[in-house]
Amino acid sequence: GTDGSAVRRKAITDYNLEGDRHISNPNGTGVSGLTDDRVKASSNQTKDLSDDRPLLTTEVESILKDLWEKEARFCMLLCDFQQNLCVSEKRRGYEMFFLKSMLVPPNRFRPSTSSSLGIMEHPQNVMLSKVQEANLALQHDSAHPNHMDVLTRWRDLQTSVNLFYDSSKGLGKSGKDGHGVRQLVDKKTGIVRQKIMGKRVNHSCRTVISPDPFLAVNEIGIPPAAALKLTYPEKVTPWNAKKLQGAISNGSEIHPGATHLKVNNQKYKLQDERTKRRGIAKMLAASRGSISQPGKDPKCEFESKVVYRHIQDGDIVLVNRQPTLHKPSMMAHVVRVLPGEKTIRMHYANCSTYNADFDGDEMNVHFPQDEISRAEAINIVDANKQYIGPRSGEAVRGLIQDHIVGAVLLTKVDTFLSREEYSQLVYGSCVSSSRGPCQSGKRVSIVKDDDTLELLPPAFVKPERWTGKQVITTILNHLTKGHPPFTVEMKGKISVQYLTAKVRHVAEGEKLRDPEELVLYIRHNELLKGMIDKNQFGNHGIVHTVHELYGADTAGRLLSIFSRLFTLFLQFHGFTCGIDDLLLSQESNNERTDFLSRSEEHSEEAHKKFLCKKDVDTDRVELQMNVEKVVRRIGESANVALDKAMLSELNGLTTKVNKNMFPYGLQKPFPKNCLTLMTATGAKGGDVNMTQISSLLGSQDLEGARVPRMISGKSLPCFPPWDSSSRAGGYVSDRFLTGLRPQEYYFHCMAGRNGLIDTAVKTSRSGYLQRCLIKSLESLFVSYDHSVRNVDGSIIQFCYGEDGVDVHKSSFLKKFKELADVRHSHSQF
């Protein structure tokens, strides 16, 4: 039982001492413990082995046997398991390199298959038969030991055995469609990943997902086709007997119903006849519980009847979208069965965590089958509790696209609402959040006192008008009722240029004052200034602050209320884009034309700078000839230098054009311009989309270079060789609004194709890299002594992350001003 490293160190020390002793001996050989006769024998053997004749297996075995006898201490260190063997077994350690018998799987695991062509043998049967044939042929030819046929038979036997274990070892075999033992186990299609690490499961469904903004953010809409198949084993008690009697009466084809009944560990399928089901339902009496049997063992099953009822509103399910790349890719949702639907319905707020969109994506729903699983799902992986991402502590959920547009339109300064509109927005957004999940579909007749909506007085008395900001204030007061108010100050995503008029002249030393709406400010639940845009659903915004102060469930309710509110307001207001949102004013359009007409001058300047002839006047033909000479003489490095010079010059021109055009050059200003409203608020798109539509596309970048030239010096056949114009190098001065010319369209397609290929390559590589990292780190866990340990108990970190800080709770650690404002609000409550 000596440690392997200690044995290795002792053996190396003995080897060094032995070698030193032989070196000091003039008659010695310098080899550890070998006599002259042995050295001569080994040298003769080496000479024999240097021939081209392949070694037989028996010869290799005899060589290794001699090696194990003469250098046993070193050979013992080749494998750790030899150290636990006795001395006689250690001397036979060389046998681990040789296979003298093969393990053959039973017939049931390699069955024959029948097809139209006849009975086909299993591929493993074919390979095993080849091994047997090669072995018999070798036995037949073993009577002629010096014959070349023996060597050929040895090779055939070795090749057949190799192919049985790994079909990629054969000549000309790729191994992709092989049937060797390794191919059955290895990679994604092997039995380890297909049958052991992941399996097909019961109590689940999968279908296409569709959006539904009127669901709560932690709800999932289940179609009736799936609801009739998913069941839950519910034990019969005095409190649920009436409900389960109704489920049995409905049967398996009417929702909410039941499919099976279990009595004393005997499971029965409910019959199709309604009269028989009613008879069973009447006999469904609740079993006595533990209260009436105080002396019973707590592990005893008191309820002897179990009804397998359909999934219903309020149940807890696990929802997953593949690939599951991080923890929030699988979350728990509350079920709502939606009659008439055929797809899974999901709220928009979950799109970022699942990385899902609604262009045909499918998702899986798993139904936990006991109370412990349901409790873990709702308390650990509830969707509302996944607002903070585990990677960096940032917010990963929030409203997107149309909801952000509706939020900006509602909270801008000049939005005024009548009493009817104000009441409808507040009621329509808040009342659904106060109803439990089991009350869906019932008529709301009265509002409880705890959920009474307290409306604000109007901002203008005559005529009575409420502002959009007052709707937000009413909702925040309702949401935090019974708790201290909060204060938030957060800069919006809308830049200052969109909120101020164009200023032609600014006095020297004078600083422009930032507009009031640039920063959102909520004081004691009252929205005083600013607009709700993309930033308010991100880090340290409204939702993040509510999550930090009031908990995950309150933040989930706030997202659900905001979703209904902004959807209702957009239905009142309307939102669409037209051609007039894309047009530049006449003055700006003329400036754009003047700027782009000077692109050839910039191109010529870049070429002269490349040729170091900046102040020399040369015509265009001479310039092209000089460029060709330099590029052909120097090679690829000259092309790289020229591309850098051209890109630098032309990108500066593009930036200058766009800076002059946006946002003041548009015919319709913000916020009346619907396209600008989307790009500026973070709802969808960005400045690049706006400039490509209305201004120009700019330089087409292909892996950091311009469009490459052919050997003739042309980028396209329609251009002259070594053309110095910006257009020939891929600079597109056209825009989508007025259309592209064929050459520009071709260049733009080249850049688009390049981007698609890069995306596909990076996705596969990064996915495999992440899988390798996760597989190597999946055994790490935080122990009860707060240390991070491996599966064998070895310590990786003495404290998690070296500081012991939970990433989910570290977002506001350094936000001292925000925490001070909240504390001040609480003190005045």
N, C-alpha and C positions, 0 to 999 in steps of 0.2 A: 503494500500500500504506500510506497514512496511517491511523493509528488512528482509529476512529469518534468516540471522545470528544474527541480533539484537533481533528478537523475541525469537530465541533459547537461547541466552545468558540471556535474561530477565526471561524466563521460568525456566531455571536452577537456577538462583539466587533466584527466588521466592520459588522454591522447597527446596533449602538449608535452607532458612530462616524458611519455614514452618516446615521442619524436625527438625531444632534446637529448635523451639518453642515446638514441641511435645516431644522431648527428655527431655527438661527441666521440662515438666509437668509430675509428677509421675504417674498420671492416664492416660497419653496419650499412644498411640500405636506406635508412631514413624513413621507412614505412612502418606504421605502428605494429610492432610485434611480429613482423613477417620475417622468416629466415630466407637465406639466399636461395634455397631450393624452391621455396614457394614463390619468390619473386620471379625466378626463371620460368616456373610453370605458368604463372599468370601472364608473363610477357609472351610466351609461346601461344597461350590461349588467345591473347589479344590479337596476335598476328593472324591466327586462324579465323578469328571473327571479322577481320578486316576485309575478308573476301566479299564478293557480291552475292554469294549464296545466302538465301534467306534462312533464318534459324527456325528449326522445328520447335514445337511447344515443349517436347521432352528435353531438348537441349537447354532452353531457357530455364526450365524447372531445375535442371541439375546445376546450372550456374547460380541461381538464386539460393538453392539448397546449400551449396558450398559457402556462399556469402553469409547466410544465416548462421552457419556453424562457426565460421572464423571471425565474424564481426557481429556477434549476437547483441552486444550492448548497444551498438549504434542502430542496428536494424530494429531493436525493440522500441526505439523512439519514433519510428515512422508512423505508428498509430497508437493512440492512447489506450485502446482497449487491450493491447497486449500486456500492459503493466499489471493487469489483474489476473493473468494466467499463471499457471504453474510452470516450472522450468522446462519440463518435457514438451508442453504445449507451445512455449515461446520458441523453441527450436523449430517448430513446424509452422511458424508464422508466415513463411513464404507461400503457403497454400492459399492464402486469401487472394492471390493474384490469378488463380486458375479455377476454372469451372469444369468439374468432372461429372456433374449431373445437373439436369435442368428441371425446374419446377414447372409443371404444365397445369394451366387452369382447367377446371372441370368442363365437361361437355356442355353443360347448361349455359356457360358464359361464352361459348363460341358456336352457336347453333347455325345450321344450314338454312338458307333462305330459298324460297321457291318463287319463280317469276315466269313470264311468258317464254323465256329462253330455256327453262328447265330449272333444275335444282342447282343453286350456286353455293359453293363451299364458303365457309367463313374465312376471311383473309388470314387469320391466325392458324387455321387448319392447314392452309396452303404452305405457310412458312414453316410450321412444325414438320410437315411431311418432307420438305426440302432438307431440314436438319437431319431427319431420320435417314433419308436416302444418302446424304453425304457421309453420314456415320457408317452406314453399311458398306458403301463403296470403299471407304478407308480401311475397314476391316478386311475386305476382300483383297486389297492391294498391299496389305502390311507384310505379306510373305516376301516381298521384294524391297528390302529396306533402302537399297541404293538407287532404286529406279526413280525417274523424274515424276512418274505418275503419283507416287506417294506424296511428294511436295504439292502437287496440284490438288490432290484430295484433301490434304490438310488445309490448304487455302480455301477450298470450297466449303469445308465444314466451318471454318472460322467466319467466313462471309455469311453463311446461312444463320449462324448464331447471332452475329452482329445485327443482321436485318430483323431478326425476331425481337430483339430488345430495342433497337433503334433503326427504323426503316430509312432514316436519312444517311446512314453509313454506307449504303450501296452506291456503286458507280452510276452516275447519271440520275440519281434520285434527289428530288428537292426536299422530300420529307413533309411537304405541305399536306398531301393526301395520303400519307403513310398510315399503316396499321400496326406499328410496333408498340411494345409496351410503353415506351417513353411517349409516343404520340397519344396514347390513350389517357395519359395522366397529365401531360404538359400543357401549358398555355391556357388560353381562354376557353377552348372547346374541350379541354380535358375533364375527367370526372371530378377532379378536386374542385375546380371552380364551378362546374355545372351542377354537381350533385351534393357536394359537401359544404362549400362556402356559401352557396346560394341555392335555394330550392323553390319550386313552385309550391304555393301554399293555398289552403282553403280559407274561407271567410274573407275573401277579398274581391274587388272588382276593378276594372280598368276600362276607361273610355276617353273620348275627347273632352277637353275642358272648354268652357265658355264663360264669358264675364257676366257678373251680376252685381251692380253697384248698390243694390238695396239689401243685400245680405250684410250681416255683421262681418267684420274683418276676420274673426275667428270661426266663422260658420262655413260649411261646405254644403252645396246643394246636391242631393242624391236623386237620380232619376228613378221613377217607379219600377222600371225593369230590373234595376239592381236592388231596389228595396225589397222586392219580392223574393230574392234569392239569399240575401244576407240575413242571418238569424242570430239571436242571442239567447243562451240558456238562462232563463229567469226562474228562480225558485219561487214556489207558491207560498205566500204568507197571507195573513188576514188583511193586510193593507193593499195588496195588489190582486187579490182573487177576482174581483169584479172586472178589472181591466183584462186579465188573462182569460176569463170566461168569454169576453167579447172577441178576443183574438182567436180563440179556438172556434167560435161560431163562424167567424169570417173565413177560416180555412187558409189555404196557401195561395189562393189566387186573388184574394181581396186584401188590400192594405188598409189598416194595420191588422194582420192576421198572424197565424202560426202554422208551422209545418209539421212538428213532431211533439209528442208528449212522452215524458220519461217518468215511469212509476217504479220505485224500488229497483233502480238500476236496469230496468227493462225499457227499451226505447221503442215507441210505436209511431208509425206514420199516420197522420190524420187522414180519414177517409174523405172521398170526394162528396158524398151525400151530406147535404146540410143538416138533415134531421138527425143523423147519427152523431154529427159533430155537436149539435145542441145537447144531445143526451150526455155526451162526454163532458160538456161544459157545465151542465147542472150538477154532475157528480164531482166537480172539481172543488173539493173542500180543502181549506188550508190545514196543513199539518200543525200539530202543536209545536210551539217554539221552545226555546231553552228556558223561558220564564216559568212554564208549567212543569218543567223537568229539572229541578235544581241539582239533583245528584248525578246528572249525566256527565260523561266525559266531554270536555269542550271540543274535541276533535270529531265527535260523532255528528253525522248529518241528521239534523232534526227534521228538515223539510224533505219529505220523501217524494215530492212531485216537482217536476221541472218542465216548464213549457218553453219550447223553442220558438219564440215570437219573432216577428219581422223587426228589422231596424226601424226606429221611429225618431221623431224630433226630440232633441236633447241628448241622444246617445253620443258617445265619444268615439271617434275614429282617428286612425293615423293616416295621413296623406303624404305621399312621396312622389317626387318627380326624378327620374333618372336622367343624367348621371348624378348620383348623390355625392356632391363634392365637398359639402361642409355640413355642420350640424343642422342648420335650419332647412336643409333639403328634405327633412322629414319632420312634420309638425302634427300636433293633435288639433282637430277641429270639432266643433259641435255640429251635429247632423241637422239638416232641415230637408225633409223629403218634399220635392217640388212636383206636384201632379202636372202631367202634360209635357214635361221635359224629357229629353232623350240623351242629354250629356251631363257631365259633372259641372256644376256651376261654382265659380270661385270669385272672390273679391279681388279688385285690382291691386290692393295693398300687398298681396302675397306674391306678386309677379317677380319682384326683385329678389326675394329670398329663394324662390324656386327657380329663378332664371327662366321663367315661363312666359310665353306669349300665346296668342289665341289664333295662330295660323295653322292649327292642326295638331298641336301638342297633346299628348296623352299623359294621364297621371293614374297612379295606383291608390286605392283606398283599402286599408286593412282594418278589420273590425275586431277589437280585443274581446276575449271571450270570458273574462271573469272580472270581479270587482277590483281586485288588486291592480290588474293591468289598467283598468279605466282610471283608477285613482292616480297611478303613476303618470299616465298620459296627460291628465288634466292639470296636474300639479308640477310636472317637470317640463314637458314638451308642448304645453299649450301655445298656440300661435301668438297670443298676446304677450307671452313671456319671451318671445324671440325678437323683440324690437331691437335689442342691442346685439350686434354681431360678435361672435366669440374671437374673431381674428384680431381686431384692433380696437374694440370697444366703440365702434361707430354705429350710428343708426342705419339699419338695413331695410326698414319697412317704411312706407309712406305713400301718400296719394300721388298719382301721376297724371300727366297729360290733361284730359278735359277737366279734371277736378282742380288742377292748378289754374287753368284759364278761368274757371268759374269763381275760384277764390279771389283772383285779382280783380275780376269785374265786380264782384260783390263788395270788396273792401276798398275800392278806390274812392277818392274824395267826393266825386259828383254822383254817387249812387244813392238815390232816395227811393223809399218804399212807402206805399200806402198802408193803412191799418190792415187791410185784408192780406196784402202781400207779406207784410211783416209777420202776422199771426200764422199764415200758412207755412212760411219757411221755418219758423221756430217749432210749430207743432209737428209738421211733416218730418223734421229731422230728429226731434227728441223723443217722440212718443214711442217709436219702435224700439228704442233702446231700453225703455222701462218695462216692456213686455217680456215675459220669460219665453224661452224657446218652445215650450210646449203650448203656448197660447196662439201660435201662428194660425191664421185663417179665421179666428174668432172675431166677432164684432167688438170694437172698443166702445163700451157704453159709459164708463166713468173712469176718471183718473184718480189714483190714490192721493191722499194728502201728502205723502212723502215725495211724490213725483209731480206735484203741482208746478206748473210753469209760471214764474213771476215775470210779467212783462215790464219793460221799461217805459217811462213817459216819452213822448215824441221829442225829437230834437227841434222841430219847428211846430209851433202851435197852430198857426194859420198859414197855409193849409197844413193839416196834420201829416207830418212826414218823419219817417225814421230813416236813419242812415244804415248802410250795410255793416258798418263797424258795430252798431248797436245789436245786430243779430248775433255777432260773435260774442259780445259781452253777455247777452242773455244766456247763450249756451254755456259759457264758462261759469256763470253764476249757478246755473242749474246743475252742472256737472260736479262742482266743488261744494255743493250745499252741505252744511254741517262741518266743513273743514275750513281752515284759514285760506284766504285768497293768496295768489302768487303774483309775482312781477317778472316780466321778461323784457329784455331789450336786445334786439338782434338785427343786424344789418341785412337787408334784403338782397336778392340776387339781381334785381333790376339796377343797371348802372345809372350813374348820374346824368349821362347824356340824354337818356330817354325821358327824364323827368324835368329837364330844363329846356327853355327855348334857346335857339342858336344866338350866341353873343358874338357880334362882329368885332368889337373893339373892347379891350379891357385896359383900364388905366394902370399905369405902372405902379407896382406895389400893392394894387388892390387884389384881394382874394375873393373869388366867387363863393357865395354862401351855399352850402349844400341844401337841397330841398328837404322839406319836413318829412315827406313820404319815403325818403331814402332808408330810414331806420324804423323798424316796427317796435313800438313801445306799448306794453300792456302793464298797467299799474293797478294793483288790487282787482284783478280780473277785468278791468275796463280797457278796451282797445282804444288808445288815444290817437295814435298816428301810425302810418305805415300800411303796407299791403301784405297779405299772406301770399307768398310765392314759394318756389321750390326750397329755399333755404329754411323756411319755417317747419318743414317736415324732415330736415336733416339734423346734424349735430347741434345741440344746444338751442334748438328752435322751440316752438310752442309745445309740440307733442313730446319732444325729448324732456323738456322741463316737467311736464305733467307726469311723465313716466317716472322721473326721478323723485318727485315730491309725493305723488298720490298712488303710485304703484302701476303695475302692468295692466291690470284690468281696467282701470280708469283711462289709461292711455288708449287701450283698445276701443273703449266706448267712444272716446273723443274722435278717433279716426272714423269709426262707423257713423257718428253723427255728422261730421264734416262731409263724409262721402254723400250722404243723403241730401245734405243742405246744398252743396255745390251742384249736384245733379238736378235738384229741383229748380235752383236759380237759373241754370243754363236752359232749362225747359221754358222758363219765363222769358229769358233774354234772347236766346238764340246765338249761334256762333257759326260763321262760315267764312271762307276765303274766296276772294275774287281777283280778277286781273288788276283791278285798281289798287290792290294791296301790293302789287309787284312793281308798279310803274315809278320811275324817277320823275322829278319835276323837269321842266324844259331846260332850265338853267343848269341843273346838275347833269342832265344828259349831254349838253354841249360841253361841259367841263370834262366829262368822261371821254368824249370823242377826242378832245384836244390832247388829253394825257396819253391816250393809247396811240395817237398818231406819231408820238415821239418814241415809240418802242424801238423802231429801226435805228434811231440815233443811239439809244442805249446799247443796242446789240453791236453796232459798229464800234462804239467806244470800248466795249468789253473785248472785242477781237483785237483792236489796236493795242490795248493794254496787255493782252496775251502775247502779242508779237513784239512788245516793247517798242512800239512806234506810235506813242500816244499823240505826239505833236506833228506827225508827218501826214500830209494829205495824200491819200491813195484812193484810186477808184475801186469799185467793187470787185471787178475781175481780178485785179492784182492782189487784192486782199484775200480772195478765195485761193489763189495760187500759193500765196505765202503760207496760209494756214495749212494747205495740203502738204507743202514741203516739210513744215515743222512736225506735223503729226506723223507723217511717214518716216521721218528721220528718227524721232524720239520714241514713238510708239504709244502705248496705252497711257503712260503717265501724262503725256501731252493732252490726250482727250480728257482725262480727269481734271487737269488744271483748267482747260477751256470750259468744261461744264460747270465747275465751281464759279468761275468768273461770270459766266452768263446767268447762272441761277441767282447769284448775289445781286447782280444788276437788275434783273427782271423782277425778282421778288420784291425788291425795294420799290419798283414802279407799281406793282400790284397793291402793295400796302398803302402807298400814297393815294392811289385811286379810290380804294375802299374807304380810307379814312375821310376823304372828302365827300363821299357819297352817303355814308351812313353815320347816324340815323337821320341827319337833317335834310338829306337830298331826296327823300321819298316824298311822293305826292301826298300820301295820307300819313299823318304823324301818329306816334304812339299816344294813347292806347287804342285809337280808332283803327289802326292798321292791324288786322288780325294775324298776319304772318309775323310781324314784329312782336306782337303780343305773345306768341308762342315761343319765339326764339329768345326773347329778352327775359322772360319769367322762368325759363327752364322747363316749360311744359313739354316741348318737343323741338328737336333740331338745335341749330346753333348759328353763329355768324357766318360760318362757311357756306351753309345751305342758302342763306339769304344773299350772300355776295355772288354765288354761282348762278342764282336765278336772275338777279337784277343787274349785276355789274359785269363780271367776267370770270372765266374759269382759272386763268393764270397758268403758271408753268406746270406741265405734267411730269411728275416725279416718278422715275423708275429706279427704285433701290438707290436713291440719293444721286442719281445722274439724270441727264436729259435723254430724249429719245435717241437710241443708238443709230449710227450710220452704217450703211452696208459697205462692202469692199469698194464700191464705186464712189463712195463719198456722199451718197444721197441717203436721206432719211426715208423718203418715199420716191417712187419713180417720177412723180410730177415736179419735183424740185431740182434745180441745177446742182451739179456736184459741188460739195463743200460750200453750200449756200450759207452766207453769214446772217441771213434774216432771222429774226426771233421766231417767226412762224414755222420755219423749216426745222427748228430745234425743239418744237413741241410747246411753244408758248401760245395759249389759246386766248385771244382777246374777245371772242364771242361769248354770249351768255345764253342760258336756256330760254329766256323770255323771247328772244328774237331768233333763236335757232343756231345750230352749229353748221359750218361748212364740212364737206366730206373729209378733208384732211384732218381738221380738228376733231371730228367725231372719231376718226380712226385712232388718233393719239390718245383720246380720252378713254376709249375702249381698252387700249394697251395698259394704261395705268390701272383701270378697274380690274382687268384680268389679273394683273400682277398682285393687287391687293387681295383678291379672292384666294389665289394660290398660297400667299403668305399666311392668310388666316387658317386655311385648311392644314397646312404643315405645322403651324404653331399649336393648333388645337390638339393634334395627335401627340406631338412631342411633349407638350406641357401636361397632357392628361396622363401619359405613361410615367412621366417624372413624378407627378403628384401621387400616383398609385404606389410607386416604389417607396416614396417617403412615408406615406401613410402605413404601408405594410411593415416598414421597419420601426415605426413609432407607436403602433397600435397597442402594444403591451404595456406602455407607460401608464402609471396611475399615481394619484396623490394618496399616500398612506395616512393612517390615523395620527402619525407623529409629524404631519405636514411635510414630509419629505417625498420627493418624486422617485419612485422605484420601478425597477423592471420586473418582469414576470418571475425571475428567480430571486427577487429580493435585493438585488444590488442597487445601490443608491446612485441615481443620476444627478439629482439636485437635492441639497439639504433643505431648501425652501423653494416652493414653486415660483419660477421666474426670477429667482434670487431675491425677490422682495416680498413674496407672499400676497401680492395684490391681485384681487379678482378682476379680470379684464372687463367683465360686465358692469362693474361698479366703479370704474376708474374714470368715467367721462367728466365728472364735475370736480375731480380732485384739485385742479388748479384754477377753477373758476371762482375765485374768492369774491369778486364783485357781485356776481349773480347770487351766490349763497348769502351774502350780506343783505342784498335787496329782499330776498325771500324771508330772511330772519326779521327784517324790519316790517314786512307785511304781516308776518305772524304775530309780532308784538302788538300791532294795532288792531288785531282781530278781536 
